[in-house]
């Protein structure tokens, strides 16, 4: 493996970043390219009109490249612009703070979006996220607390093992992107399940603060667009690790009579 590009959407000070970089290092040379702050909900956005500023920092002895762009920008920079010895052999994005399962969240995720940008560049790409089926705000506070350090170290080891297994099994090559969701209490022996994407969306994201100003204020409402057996959301509720091989956008398969009706209209 030439080298691994590690990115995220939670930024350089994510509590998951240093432990994961250390755990991945046993698989090869890891180069960290991450946003200078949180970029959640940014999807696969690419910065078009604003300049992206890049600098280097160090966190706990690990050199990192930080930038002012989106997670997908970071993959573009890391794969094509920042290094002189060619692109990475693998893009790894995460570990995200919060599950990225179900179609609506999957498309919105900067973590998954960064991995998708890796696919755009022809690179095997894996996105990893963790969460808990509990009160979101309470869990997020715990995940950011100093007391969570042992949990992040454990999840980093589990995640690195998953990355290695996905590469060795060729699942990472056969899928366009692999999205992995790990329960917060995952261990090396936690069951794994290859899943499909739940057809779920979400409701209102913004509230009006007056004077034409709206702010992000998601209340957690989920919209169900139809049952999908063996889906990634169900895996989280079952307490197992969800491994979802993604195929990038493709035309829907339609019955012949529908096609004929449209083409003959």
PyMOL commands that set and color helices and strands:
alter all, ss='L'
color gray80, all
select helices_A, chain A and resi 17-27+71-80+103-108+110-120+136-144+146-168+171-174+232-238+256-263
alter helices_A, ss='H'
color red, helices_A
select strands_A, chain A and resi 4-7+30-35+54-59+62-67+90-97+125-131+177-183+192-194+200-202+206-210+213-216+222-224+241-246
alter strands_A, ss='S'
color yellow, strands_A
deselect
rebuild
show_as cartoon
